[in-house]
Amino acid sequence: MPTASDAGNSVIGAVINTALATLVTLSVMSLSFAAYHTLMIRDAAITAASKAGRFSAPEQNRYLLRLLDENLPDLASYEITPLGLGDYVGVRVVSKLPGFGFIEPPAISIQAIAPKERVS
């Protein structure tokens, strides 16, 4: 026959199980958002690098910053480094995305390089 303390323990157990299930769900959602935002960062870096490779193209850092500001969450932090590699031009984007739940998303480092156009 159940006692009053058994009923209290089952309520506490249900609350703890619900909290753990919520944290696991939030962790999975956090990793999913990190994967999605990694693709957004990669696409923005590739676009900026390909535009920077055009003949007499201006620097694309402002364009890349605008793309990242529009597509990333407000709490994301990122750093852009222009790359000049002889006949190539590119950008490196290092980003840290916000996370929630048990798992913190890893730092993201994306590098995109494009050849420079030449006029002969």
N, C-alpha and C positions, 0 to 999 in steps of 0.2 A: 504494500500500500504506500503510495507516494506521500511524503511529508511536505511541510511548508518550505523547508530548506531545499528540497529537491526542485520545487517549482522555481525558487529564486535562482538556483544554479542553472536551470535550463534557460531562463531568461538571459542571464549573463552570458551563457554559452552561445545563445542565438545572436546577441549583440556583437560578441567577439567574432563569430563566424561571418556576420554581415560586414563588419569593418574590414576583416581580412580579404573577403571577396571583393569589396570595393577597392582596396589598395591594389590588389592584383589586376583588376580591370583597369584602373588608372595607369598602372605601369605598362600594360599592353597598349593602351591608347597613346601613352607618351612615346613609346617606341615607334608606333605607327606614324604619329605626327613627325617624329624625327626623320624617318625614312622619306616621307613626303617632302619635308622642307629641304632635305639633302638634294632631292631631285630638282627642286626649285632653285637652289643655290647653284647646282651644276649647270642648269639651263641658262641662268643669268650670266654665269662666268663664261660659258661657251659663246653666247651671243656677244658679250662685250669684247672678248678676244678676237672674234671673227671681224667685228666692226673696226677694231683697232688695227687690224692687219691691212686694211684698205689703204691705197695710196693716198698720202697726205691727209689721213684721218686724224682728227683731234683725239686727245686722250679720252678714254672711255670710262674713267673712274666715276664721274658724276652720273653717267647713265647707269652704271652698275649699282651705285649707291641707291639711285631711285628705284631700280628693279628690286633690290633687296628690301628696301623700306616698304615697298608696296606688297611684297609677297611673304615676308617673314613676320612672325608674331612680334608684338611691341617689346617684349622682354628679351628678345634674342640679341646677343652681342656678336659683332663680326668685325674683322679687320681685313682690309684689302691691300695687297702688295702688287704693284705693277712689275712685270717681268720683261726684261729686254735681253734676248738671247741671240745676238747676231742677226741672222736673217729671220728670226721669229720674234713675235711679241705675244704677251699673255698676261694673265692675272692669276693670283693665288688668293683664295678667300678662306680664312679660318673663322669658324663660327662656333659659338656655344649656345645651344638652344635651351630654353627653360624646360624643366621636367617636373613631374609630380608622381607620387606613388613610391614604390620601392626602388625603381631603377632610374638613375640619372642618365640622360642621353649623353653619348660620348661626344667629344669635340670633333667637329667636322673640318676637314682640310681638303679643298678642291683646287686643282690647278688646271687651267685651260691655256693652251698655246696654239697660235695660228701663224702661218707663214706671212711675211710682209709682201705686199704686192710691189712689183717694180715696173717702171715704165722704161722701155728700151728705146 
